[in-house]
Amino acid sequence: MSQKYHFTVAGHEFDLSWDEVHEMLRTLKAQPVRKVYIKSWNKKFPVKQVLHEAVKGLIRTGFTTEAAVRVLTKIGFEPIEE
């Protein structure tokens, strides 16, 4: 099991690990990519969609793409820019 990291984004405190995000993405339908995404399960997921789905109560318009990239990079994903 991968390490959990603690974050604060848009006033919400939460802990995330690569394992739990990766597993959550298994059944999630990927939305269209606009600019920055991660790959998981052979699909491209927009970084904001991933963070929004992973953190309950986090409003998608309340955080930036940069915040999502920071969190996902820290837990081990490699964001890609189209």
C-alpha positions as CSV (number, residue, x, y, z in Angstrom):
1,M,0.0,0.0,0.0
2,S,1.3,3.4,-0.9
3,Q,1.9,6.2,1.5
4,K,-0.9,8.7,2.4
5,Y,-0.1,12.4,2.2
6,H,-1.9,15.2,3.9
7,F,-3.2,18.2,1.8
8,T,-5.2,21.4,2.2
9,V,-6.9,22.6,-1.0
10,A,-9.6,25.3,-1.1
11,G,-9.9,25.1,2.7
12,H,-10.5,21.3,2.7
13,E,-8.0,19.1,4.6
14,F,-7.7,15.5,3.4
15,D,-5.3,12.5,3.1
16,L,-4.8,10.7,-0.2
17,S,-2.6,7.9,-1.5
18,W,-1.8,6.7,-5.0
19,D,-3.4,3.3,-4.4
20,E,-6.8,4.7,-3.3
21,V,-6.9,7.2,-6.2
22,H,-5.8,4.6,-8.8
23,E,-8.5,2.2,-7.5
24,M,-11.2,4.9,-7.6
25,L,-10.3,5.5,-11.2
26,R,-10.9,1.9,-12.2
27,T,-14.7,2.4,-12.7
28,L,-14.8,6.1,-13.3
29,K,-15.8,7.3,-16.8
30,A,-13.1,9.8,-18.0
31,Q,-14.4,13.2,-19.0
32,P,-12.9,14.9,-22.1
33,V,-9.4,16.2,-21.5
34,R,-9.0,20.0,-22.0
35,K,-5.3,20.5,-21.2
36,V,-3.7,18.5,-18.3
37,Y,-4.4,14.8,-17.5
38,I,-3.1,11.7,-15.8
39,K,-3.2,8.2,-17.3
40,S,-4.7,5.3,-15.3
41,W,-6.3,2.1,-16.4
42,N,-5.3,3.0,-20.0
43,K,-7.6,6.1,-19.9
44,K,-6.8,9.8,-19.7
45,F,-8.4,11.6,-16.8
46,P,-8.5,15.4,-16.4
47,V,-6.6,16.3,-13.2
48,K,-9.5,18.4,-11.9
49,Q,-11.9,15.5,-12.4
50,V,-9.6,13.2,-10.5
51,L,-9.2,15.5,-7.5
52,H,-12.9,16.3,-7.4
53,E,-13.9,12.7,-7.4
54,A,-11.2,11.7,-4.9
55,V,-12.1,14.4,-2.3
56,K,-15.7,14.4,-1.2
57,G,-17.0,17.9,-0.6
58,L,-14.4,19.6,-2.7
59,I,-16.1,21.9,-5.2
60,R,-14.5,21.6,-8.7
61,T,-14.6,25.3,-9.4
62,G,-13.1,26.0,-6.0
63,F,-9.6,24.9,-6.9
64,T,-7.1,25.3,-9.7
65,T,-5.6,22.9,-12.2
66,E,-2.3,23.8,-10.5
67,A,-3.6,22.6,-7.1
68,A,-4.8,19.3,-8.7
69,V,-1.4,18.8,-10.4
70,R,0.4,19.5,-7.1
71,V,-1.6,16.9,-5.2
72,L,-1.5,14.2,-7.9
73,T,2.2,14.7,-8.4
74,K,3.0,14.4,-4.7
75,I,1.1,11.1,-4.4
76,G,2.9,9.6,-7.5
77,F,1.0,10.4,-10.7
78,E,2.7,12.1,-13.6
79,P,0.4,14.8,-15.1
80,I,0.8,15.3,-18.8
81,E,-0.1,18.5,-20.7
82,E,-1.6,18.2,-24.2
